[in-house]
Amino acid sequence: MGKEELGPDGLPGHDYFLDAVNHIDQAVKSNAIAIGAAKGIVFSLVETLGSMVGDPDLPNHLKSGYMGALDLAAELEAKLDKMK
């Protein structure tokens, strides 16, 4: 509960996206989520992060953090595509 939902610029920190990707990855590993549902969630994360990274007004310090989260989400998406 110590994390702020939004930064001073009104945007979520990249750690929230990293947490989401890691949570989905763990849920898949423990069979706590259907593969199809995980794929849908990860697809949404990739699309959202892609839009944010593509925003020319996004400050560079946020862009680099979001890029890292996007890369991790894309890796999970590729992993999920190989399943079932």
Secondary structure, DSSP 4 states (H G I P E B T S, - for coil): --S-SS-TTS---HHHHHHHHHHHHHHHHTT-S-HHHHHHHHHHHHHHHHHHHT-TTS-HHHHHHHHHHHHHHHHHHHHHHT--
